[in-house]
Amino acid sequence: MTVAELIKELQALPQDIQIMMLDSDRESPVEIVQVSRGSWGERLEDDEDFDLDDMNNGEFVQDDENGKIAVLVTW
């Protein structure tokens, strides 16, 4: 989903509706404390096995100016 698609979906909701995220166990609500941008993994030129769809390959690297992925950070 792109940011534009997300905004369109959110605009269809009542403006006073509360947004809630659930923890990884989907049991407890958590607050969104930051929205950021970045990339998943750092592809090296000789890393032919890198697969953006494989979320276990690499780590999130924050880059608020050039990031290609929007991330909601929760605690």
SVG drawing of the C-alpha trace seen along z (x, -y; Angstrom):
<svg xmlns="http://www.w3.org/2000/svg" viewBox="-17 -15 47 30">
<polyline fill="none" stroke="black" stroke-width="0.4" points="0.0,0.0 1.3,-3.5 1.0,-6.6 -1.5,-8.0 -3.7,-4.9 -3.5,-4.9 -4.5,-8.6 -7.4,-8.0 -8.6,-5.1 -8.2,-7.2 -10.0,-10.2 -13.1,-8.0 -13.2,-7.5 -14.9,-9.9 -12.3,-12.6 -12.7,-11.9 -12.2,-8.2 -9.3,-6.8 -6.5,-4.8 -5.1,-2.0 -2.3,0.5 -2.0,3.8 1.2,5.3 2.9,8.2 0.7,10.7 -2.4,8.7 -3.5,8.5 -2.7,5.0 -3.2,1.6 0.0,-0.5 0.5,-4.1 2.1,-5.3 4.9,-7.6 6.8,-8.3 6.3,-8.1 9.6,-7.6 11.0,-6.7 13.8,-4.3 14.9,-1.2 14.9,2.5 18.4,3.9 21.5,2.5 22.1,4.1 25.7,4.5 26.6,4.4 27.8,8.1 24.8,9.3 22.9,11.1 20.8,13.0 19.2,9.9 15.4,10.0 13.4,7.0 10.4,9.3 12.3,11.4 11.9,9.3 14.4,11.5 17.2,10.5 18.7,7.3 17.4,4.7 15.5,1.4 17.8,-1.6 16.1,-4.9 16.5,-7.6 13.9,-10.4 14.9,-12.2 15.4,-9.3 13.6,-6.3 11.3,-4.3 9.4,-2.7 7.1,-4.5 7.2,-3.0 5.0,-3.6 7.1,-3.2 5.5,-1.9 6.6,-1.3"/>
</svg>
